[in-house]
């Protein structure tokens, strides 16, 4: 059985992705801060036939994240697909002229240290398998900086650069790195931004393995 890890798993996109990949036979490692919520999500998915397991960790604490992904690999086998998609904190989204250097620590921990730690932990297993997919999920400010959301705009730009570098470097090893940009909010029932629709998009990106940046919707949506 192949293994997928969703970092930043919740009842919306994370659960939808777990269902989509679970239908294809993947065991799913769910990583999030709140153990109780993870346990509830695991129970819900198990009732639907998804082999899901919870591994608590705060993405702003790289050592915790590394330990969670190490435990996932030991429990379920090497992670073949890594999705990094935690939802940014609201206090990361301040106007640019009100954003000081201390205000950037959280966004950088969240969107740079976190993905780097996660990738470095799962990459040896992907290399051992000879294949893998790394999926970065970001908001629209990853593509177009927003002056009222300075923290995420700056940190997402750094995360995007890191992902693009990985895309170029790892393709020759059979490891595909891609980014899905979701403009605006994930919205139940939306034709393109419903969690189930987005999960299908991410499955397609994983299967088709073409290009780095993909858009869930128009940037002005």
Phi and psi restraints in degrees (value plus and minus 20) as a CYANA .aco file:
   2 UNK   PHI     -98.0   -58.0
   2 UNK   PSI     138.0   178.0
   3 UNK   PHI    -142.1  -102.1
   3 UNK   PSI     115.5   155.5
   4 UNK   PHI    -139.8   -99.8
   4 UNK   PSI     123.7   163.7
   5 UNK   PHI    -139.0   -99.0
   5 UNK   PSI     109.6   149.6
   6 UNK   PHI    -130.9   -90.9
   6 UNK   PSI      90.6   130.6
   7 UNK   PHI    -112.8   -72.8
   7 UNK   PSI     101.4   141.4
   8 UNK   PHI      74.8   114.8
   8 UNK   PSI      14.5    54.5
   9 UNK   PHI     -93.7   -53.7
   9 UNK   PSI     117.6   157.6
  10 UNK   PHI    -167.9  -127.9
  10 UNK   PSI    -194.1  -154.1
  11 UNK   PHI     -95.2   -55.2
  11 UNK   PSI     -27.9    12.1
  12 UNK   PHI    -116.2   -76.2
  12 UNK   PSI    -121.7   -81.7
  13 UNK   PHI     -83.3   -43.3
  13 UNK   PSI     -64.3   -24.3
  14 UNK   PHI     -77.7   -37.7
  14 UNK   PSI     -65.3   -25.3
  15 UNK   PHI     -86.2   -46.2
  15 UNK   PSI     -59.6   -19.6
  16 UNK   PHI     -84.5   -44.5
  16 UNK   PSI     -60.7   -20.7
  17 UNK   PHI     -86.5   -46.5
  17 UNK   PSI     -61.2   -21.2
  18 UNK   PHI     -79.1   -39.1
  18 UNK   PSI     -62.1   -22.1
  19 UNK   PHI     -83.4   -43.4
  19 UNK   PSI     -64.4   -24.4
  20 UNK   PHI     -86.2   -46.2
  20 UNK   PSI     -66.9   -26.9
  21 UNK   PHI     -93.9   -53.9
  21 UNK   PSI     -52.2   -12.2
  22 UNK   PHI     -81.5   -41.5
  22 UNK   PSI     -55.7   -15.7
  23 UNK   PHI     -83.8   -43.8
  23 UNK   PSI     -43.2    -3.2
  24 UNK   PHI    -112.7   -72.7
  24 UNK   PSI     -12.1    27.9
  25 UNK   PHI      75.6   115.6
  25 UNK   PSI     -12.4    27.6
  26 UNK   PHI     -99.8   -59.8
  26 UNK   PSI     119.5   159.5
  27 UNK   PHI    -102.4   -62.4
  27 UNK   PSI     121.9   161.9
  28 UNK   PHI    -141.5  -101.5
  28 UNK   PSI     103.2   143.2
  29 UNK   PHI    -114.0   -74.0
  29 UNK   PSI     100.3   140.3
  30 UNK   PHI    -122.3   -82.3
  30 UNK   PSI     103.6   143.6
  31 UNK   PHI    -137.3   -97.3
  31 UNK   PSI     103.9   143.9
  32 UNK   PHI    -180.6  -140.6
  32 UNK   PSI     150.1   190.1
  33 UNK   PHI     -93.8   -53.8
  33 UNK   PSI     -61.1   -21.1
  34 UNK   PHI    -110.6   -70.6
  34 UNK   PSI      89.5   129.5
  35 UNK   PHI     -82.0   -42.0
  35 UNK   PSI     -61.3   -21.3
  36 UNK   PHI     -82.7   -42.7
  36 UNK   PSI     -64.2   -24.2
  37 UNK   PHI     -85.7   -45.7
  37 UNK   PSI     -56.4   -16.4
  38 UNK   PHI     -82.1   -42.1
  38 UNK   PSI     -65.4   -25.4
  39 UNK   PHI     -79.9   -39.9
  39 UNK   PSI     -62.4   -22.4
  40 UNK   PHI     -84.0   -44.0
  40 UNK   PSI     -61.1   -21.1
  41 UNK   PHI     -86.8   -46.8
  41 UNK   PSI     -60.5   -20.5
  42 UNK   PHI     -81.3   -41.3
  42 UNK   PSI     -63.6   -23.6
  43 UNK   PHI     -82.4   -42.4
  43 UNK   PSI     -63.3   -23.3
  44 UNK   PHI     -81.8   -41.8
  44 UNK   PSI     -64.8   -24.8
  45 UNK   PHI     -89.3   -49.3
  45 UNK   PSI     -58.1   -18.1
  46 UNK   PHI     -81.2   -41.2
  46 UNK   PSI     -57.1   -17.1
  47 UNK   PHI     -85.0   -45.0
  47 UNK   PSI     -40.4    -0.4
  48 UNK   PHI    -118.3   -78.3
  48 UNK   PSI     -15.5    24.5
  49 UNK   PHI      70.2   110.2
  49 UNK   PSI      -7.7    32.3
  50 UNK   PHI    -113.6   -73.6
  50 UNK   PSI     108.7   148.7
  51 UNK   PHI    -101.3   -61.3
  51 UNK   PSI      64.0   104.0
  52 UNK   PHI    -130.5   -90.5
  52 UNK   PSI     126.2   166.2
  53 UNK   PHI    -157.3  -117.3
  53 UNK   PSI     121.1   161.1
  54 UNK   PHI    -119.8   -79.8
  54 UNK   PSI     120.9   160.9
  55 UNK   PHI    -157.0  -117.0
  55 UNK   PSI      80.2   120.2
  56 UNK   PHI     -88.3   -48.3
  56 UNK   PSI     118.6   158.6
  57 UNK   PHI    -189.9  -149.9
  57 UNK   PSI     128.3   168.3
  58 UNK   PHI    -117.0   -77.0
  58 UNK   PSI     102.1   142.1
  59 UNK   PHI     -85.2   -45.2
  59 UNK   PSI     -38.9     1.1
  60 UNK   PHI    -102.3   -62.3
  60 UNK   PSI     -19.6    20.4
  61 UNK   PHI    -141.0  -101.0
  61 UNK   PSI      71.0   111.0
  62 UNK   PHI     -73.3   -33.3
  62 UNK   PSI     -57.4   -17.4
  63 UNK   PHI     -82.6   -42.6
  63 UNK   PSI     -59.3   -19.3
  64 UNK   PHI     -84.2   -44.2
  64 UNK   PSI     -63.5   -23.5
  65 UNK   PHI     -84.4   -44.4
  65 UNK   PSI     -63.8   -23.8
  66 UNK   PHI     -81.0   -41.0
  66 UNK   PSI     -64.3   -24.3
  67 UNK   PHI     -83.3   -43.3
  67 UNK   PSI     -60.2   -20.2
  68 UNK   PHI     -84.1   -44.1
  68 UNK   PSI     -64.5   -24.5
  69 UNK   PHI     -90.9   -50.9
  69 UNK   PSI     -51.8   -11.8
  70 UNK   PHI     -84.6   -44.6
  70 UNK   PSI     -63.5   -23.5
  71 UNK   PHI     -84.8   -44.8
  71 UNK   PSI     -57.3   -17.3
  72 UNK   PHI     -81.4   -41.4
  72 UNK   PSI     -64.3   -24.3
  73 UNK   PHI     -84.7   -44.7
  73 UNK   PSI     -58.7   -18.7
  74 UNK   PHI     -89.9   -49.9
  74 UNK   PSI     -52.6   -12.6
  75 UNK   PHI    -102.4   -62.4
  75 UNK   PSI     -62.2   -22.2
  76 UNK   PHI    -131.5   -91.5
  76 UNK   PSI     -33.0     7.0
  77 UNK   PHI      85.2   125.2
  77 UNK   PSI     148.9   188.9
  78 UNK   PHI     -73.8   -33.8
  78 UNK   PSI     116.9   156.9
  79 UNK   PHI     -93.5   -53.5
  79 UNK   PSI      97.6   137.6
  80 UNK   PHI    -109.3   -69.3
  80 UNK   PSI     -53.8   -13.8
  81 UNK   PHI    -146.4  -106.4
  81 UNK   PSI     105.2   145.2
  82 UNK   PHI    -134.5   -94.5
  82 UNK   PSI     105.0   145.0
  83 UNK   PHI    -133.7   -93.7
  83 UNK   PSI     106.4   146.4
  84 UNK   PHI    -131.0   -91.0
  84 UNK   PSI      87.6   127.6
  85 UNK   PHI    -168.7  -128.7
  85 UNK   PSI      21.9    61.9
  86 UNK   PHI     -88.4   -48.4
  86 UNK   PSI     131.2   171.2
  87 UNK   PHI    -106.0   -66.0
  87 UNK   PSI     105.3   145.3
  88 UNK   PHI     -83.4   -43.4
  88 UNK   PSI     130.9   170.9
  89 UNK   PHI     -89.9   -49.9
  89 UNK   PSI     128.7   168.7
  90 UNK   PHI     -83.4   -43.4
  90 UNK   PSI     -51.4   -11.4
  91 UNK   PHI     -94.9   -54.9
  91 UNK   PSI     -21.8    18.2
  92 UNK   PHI     -99.6   -59.6
  92 UNK   PSI     -33.7     6.3
  93 UNK   PHI    -127.0   -87.0
  93 UNK   PSI      50.0    90.0
  94 UNK   PHI    -127.5   -87.5
  94 UNK   PSI     135.1   175.1
  95 UNK   PHI     -78.4   -38.4
  95 UNK   PSI     128.4   168.4
  96 UNK   PHI     -80.6   -40.6
  96 UNK   PSI     -57.2   -17.2
  97 UNK   PHI     -97.6   -57.6
  97 UNK   PSI     -29.0    11.0
  98 UNK   PHI    -125.4   -85.4
  98 UNK   PSI     -11.9    28.1
  99 UNK   PHI    -123.9   -83.9
  99 UNK   PSI      92.2   132.2
 100 UNK   PHI    -114.4   -74.4
 100 UNK   PSI     156.1   196.1
 101 UNK   PHI     -85.9   -45.9
 101 UNK   PSI     -52.0   -12.0
 102 UNK   PHI     -87.4   -47.4
 102 UNK   PSI     -48.3    -8.3
 103 UNK   PHI     -89.7   -49.7
 103 UNK   PSI     -34.6     5.4
 104 UNK   PHI    -109.8   -69.8
 104 UNK   PSI     -30.6     9.4
 105 UNK   PHI     -80.8   -40.8
 105 UNK   PSI     -69.7   -29.7
 106 UNK   PHI     -78.8   -38.8
 106 UNK   PSI     -71.8   -31.8
 107 UNK   PHI     -78.7   -38.7
 107 UNK   PSI     -59.1   -19.1
 108 UNK   PHI     -88.9   -48.9
 108 UNK   PSI     -61.3   -21.3
 109 UNK   PHI     -78.7   -38.7
 109 UNK   PSI     -62.3   -22.3
 110 UNK   PHI     -90.2   -50.2
 110 UNK   PSI     -65.1   -25.1
 111 UNK   PHI    -128.0   -88.0
 111 UNK   PSI     -25.2    14.8
 112 UNK   PHI    -142.7  -102.7
 112 UNK   PSI     -79.9   -39.9
 113 UNK   PHI     -80.0   -40.0
 113 UNK   PSI     -61.8   -21.8
 114 UNK   PHI     -79.9   -39.9
 114 UNK   PSI     -76.6   -36.6
 115 UNK   PHI     -83.0   -43.0
 115 UNK   PSI     -56.3   -16.3
 116 UNK   PHI     -83.4   -43.4
 116 UNK   PSI     -65.4   -25.4
 117 UNK   PHI     -81.2   -41.2
 117 UNK   PSI     -63.1   -23.1
 118 UNK   PHI     -84.3   -44.3
 118 UNK   PSI     -66.9   -26.9
 119 UNK   PHI     -83.0   -43.0
 119 UNK   PSI     -65.0   -25.0
 120 UNK   PHI     -82.4   -42.4
 120 UNK   PSI     -50.6   -10.6
 121 UNK   PHI     -94.5   -54.5
 121 UNK   PSI     -61.0   -21.0
 122 UNK   PHI    -110.2   -70.2
 122 UNK   PSI     -37.0     3.0
 123 UNK   PHI     -80.6   -40.6
 123 UNK   PSI     -62.2   -22.2
 124 UNK   PHI     -77.8   -37.8
 124 UNK   PSI     -58.1   -18.1
 125 UNK   PHI     -87.1   -47.1
 125 UNK   PSI     -59.1   -19.1
 126 UNK   PHI     -83.2   -43.2
 126 UNK   PSI     -61.7   -21.7
 127 UNK   PHI     -84.2   -44.2
 127 UNK   PSI     -56.9   -16.9
 128 UNK   PHI     -84.6   -44.6
 128 UNK   PSI     -59.8   -19.8
 129 UNK   PHI     -90.9   -50.9
 129 UNK   PSI     -48.0    -8.0
 130 UNK   PHI      62.6   102.6
 130 UNK   PSI      -4.4    35.6
 131 UNK   PHI    -183.6  -143.6
 131 UNK   PSI     143.1   183.1
 132 UNK   PHI     151.4   191.4
 132 UNK   PSI     144.2   184.2
 133 UNK   PHI    -158.8  -118.8
 133 UNK   PSI     114.6   154.6
 134 UNK   PHI    -139.1   -99.1
 134 UNK   PSI     100.1   140.1
 135 UNK   PHI    -134.5   -94.5
 135 UNK   PSI      99.0   139.0
 136 UNK   PHI    -124.1   -84.1
 136 UNK   PSI     107.4   147.4
 137 UNK   PHI    -134.3   -94.3
 137 UNK   PSI     103.1   143.1
 138 UNK   PHI    -155.2  -115.2
 138 UNK   PSI     143.3   183.3
 139 UNK   PHI    -100.6   -60.6
 139 UNK   PSI     157.4   197.4
 140 UNK   PHI     -81.7   -41.7
 140 UNK   PSI     -45.4    -5.4
 141 UNK   PHI     -89.5   -49.5
 141 UNK   PSI     -28.4    11.6
 142 UNK   PHI     -88.5   -48.5
 142 UNK   PSI     -48.0    -8.0
 143 UNK   PHI    -120.2   -80.2
 143 UNK   PSI     -58.3   -18.3
 144 UNK   PHI    -149.7  -109.7
 144 UNK   PSI      87.5   127.5
 145 UNK   PHI     -76.7   -36.7
 145 UNK   PSI     120.7   160.7
 146 UNK   PHI    -134.3   -94.3
 146 UNK   PSI     104.0   144.0
 147 UNK   PHI     -84.5   -44.5
 147 UNK   PSI     -38.1     1.9
 148 UNK   PHI    -114.3   -74.3
 148 UNK   PSI     -21.1    18.9
 149 UNK   PHI    -153.3  -113.3
 149 UNK   PSI      39.1    79.1
 150 UNK   PHI     -83.7   -43.7
 150 UNK   PSI     -63.9   -23.9
 151 UNK   PHI     -79.6   -39.6
 151 UNK   PSI     -70.2   -30.2
 152 UNK   PHI     -89.6   -49.6
 152 UNK   PSI     -55.7   -15.7
 153 UNK   PHI     -80.3   -40.3
 153 UNK   PSI     -64.4   -24.4
 154 UNK   PHI     -90.1   -50.1
 154 UNK   PSI     -67.2   -27.2
 155 UNK   PHI     -89.6   -49.6
 155 UNK   PSI     -59.1   -19.1
 156 UNK   PHI     -83.4   -43.4
 156 UNK   PSI     -55.4   -15.4
 157 UNK   PHI     -81.9   -41.9
 157 UNK   PSI     -61.5   -21.5
 158 UNK   PHI     -86.6   -46.6
 158 UNK   PSI     -62.2   -22.2
 159 UNK   PHI     -82.7   -42.7
 159 UNK   PSI     -60.6   -20.6
 160 UNK   PHI     -82.1   -42.1
 160 UNK   PSI     -63.2   -23.2
 161 UNK   PHI     -82.7   -42.7
 161 UNK   PSI     -63.5   -23.5
 162 UNK   PHI     -80.8   -40.8
 162 UNK   PSI     -66.5   -26.5
 163 UNK   PHI     -81.3   -41.3
 163 UNK   PSI     -61.6   -21.6
 164 UNK   PHI     -85.6   -45.6
 164 UNK   PSI     -59.4   -19.4
 165 UNK   PHI     -81.9   -41.9
 165 UNK   PSI     -63.2   -23.2
 166 UNK   PHI     -83.0   -43.0
 166 UNK   PSI     -61.7   -21.7
 167 UNK   PHI     -74.7   -34.7
 167 UNK   PSI     -68.3   -28.3
 168 UNK   PHI     -88.7   -48.7
 168 UNK   PSI     -57.0   -17.0
 169 UNK   PHI    -100.4   -60.4
 169 UNK   PSI     -56.5   -16.5
 170 UNK   PHI    -113.9   -73.9
 170 UNK   PSI     -31.1     8.9
 171 UNK   PHI     -76.3   -36.3
 171 UNK   PSI     -58.3   -18.3
 172 UNK   PHI     -87.5   -47.5
 172 UNK   PSI     -35.3     4.7
 173 UNK   PHI    -119.6   -79.6
 173 UNK   PSI     -13.4    26.6
 174 UNK   PHI      61.1   101.1
 174 UNK   PSI      -4.1    35.9
 175 UNK   PHI    -131.6   -91.6
 175 UNK   PSI      98.6   138.6
 176 UNK   PHI    -118.3   -78.3
 176 UNK   PSI     109.5   149.5
 177 UNK   PHI    -136.3   -96.3
 177 UNK   PSI     107.8   147.8
 178 UNK   PHI    -162.3  -122.3
 178 UNK   PSI     137.5   177.5
 179 UNK   PHI    -143.7  -103.7
 179 UNK   PSI     114.6   154.6
 180 UNK   PHI    -130.9   -90.9
 180 UNK   PSI      98.6   138.6
 181 UNK   PHI    -115.7   -75.7
 181 UNK   PSI     104.9   144.9
 182 UNK   PHI    -133.8   -93.8
 182 UNK   PSI      79.0   119.0
 183 UNK   PHI     -87.3   -47.3
 183 UNK   PSI     117.3   157.3
 184 UNK   PHI      52.0    92.0
 184 UNK   PSI    -179.7  -139.7
 185 UNK   PHI    -113.0   -73.0
 185 UNK   PSI     127.6   167.6
 186 UNK   PHI     -88.8   -48.8
 186 UNK   PSI     106.5   146.5
 187 UNK   PHI    -152.8  -112.8
 187 UNK   PSI      99.5   139.5
 188 UNK   PHI     -79.1   -39.1
 188 UNK   PSI     111.8   151.8
 189 UNK   PHI      69.4   109.4
 189 UNK   PSI     -31.2     8.8
 190 UNK   PHI     -89.3   -49.3
 190 UNK   PSI     121.4   161.4
 191 UNK   PHI     -83.5   -43.5
 191 UNK   PSI     -47.3    -7.3
 192 UNK   PHI    -141.7  -101.7
 192 UNK   PSI     -38.9     1.1
 193 UNK   PHI    -138.0   -98.0
 193 UNK   PSI      -3.7    36.3
 194 UNK   PHI     -87.4   -47.4
 194 UNK   PSI     121.9   161.9
 195 UNK   PHI     -72.1   -32.1
 195 UNK   PSI     -61.3   -21.3
 196 UNK   PHI     -85.2   -45.2
 196 UNK   PSI     -58.5   -18.5
 197 UNK   PHI     -86.6   -46.6
 197 UNK   PSI     -63.4   -23.4
 198 UNK   PHI     -84.0   -44.0
 198 UNK   PSI     -57.7   -17.7
 199 UNK   PHI     -82.6   -42.6
 199 UNK   PSI     -59.6   -19.6
 200 UNK   PHI     -84.9   -44.9
 200 UNK   PSI     -59.1   -19.1
 201 UNK   PHI     -81.6   -41.6
 201 UNK   PSI     -64.4   -24.4
 202 UNK   PHI     -86.3   -46.3
 202 UNK   PSI     -57.1   -17.1
 203 UNK   PHI     -82.2   -42.2
 203 UNK   PSI     -62.3   -22.3
 204 UNK   PHI     -84.5   -44.5
 204 UNK   PSI     -61.4   -21.4
 205 UNK   PHI     -81.0   -41.0
 205 UNK   PSI     -62.2   -22.2
 206 UNK   PHI     -82.4   -42.4
 206 UNK   PSI     -61.7   -21.7
 207 UNK   PHI     -97.0   -57.0
 207 UNK   PSI     -61.1   -21.1
 208 UNK   PHI     -99.8   -59.8
 208 UNK   PSI     -51.9   -11.9
 209 UNK   PHI      36.7    76.7
 209 UNK   PSI      29.1    69.1
 210 UNK   PHI    -148.4  -108.4
 210 UNK   PSI     100.5   140.5
 211 UNK   PHI      57.3    97.3
 211 UNK   PSI     144.4   184.4
 212 UNK   PHI    -113.6   -73.6
 212 UNK   PSI     -79.4   -39.4
 213 UNK   PHI    -116.6   -76.6
 213 UNK   PSI     112.4   152.4
 214 UNK   PHI    -149.2  -109.2
 214 UNK   PSI     130.9   170.9
 215 UNK   PHI    -137.5   -97.5
 215 UNK   PSI     112.2   152.2
 216 UNK   PHI     -96.8   -56.8
 216 UNK   PSI     -46.0    -6.0
 217 UNK   PHI    -178.9  -138.9
 217 UNK   PSI     152.5   192.5
 218 UNK   PHI     -83.1   -43.1
 218 UNK   PSI     126.0   166.0
 219 UNK   PHI     -84.8   -44.8
 219 UNK   PSI     -44.4    -4.4
 220 UNK   PHI    -112.8   -72.8
 220 UNK   PSI     -11.5    28.5
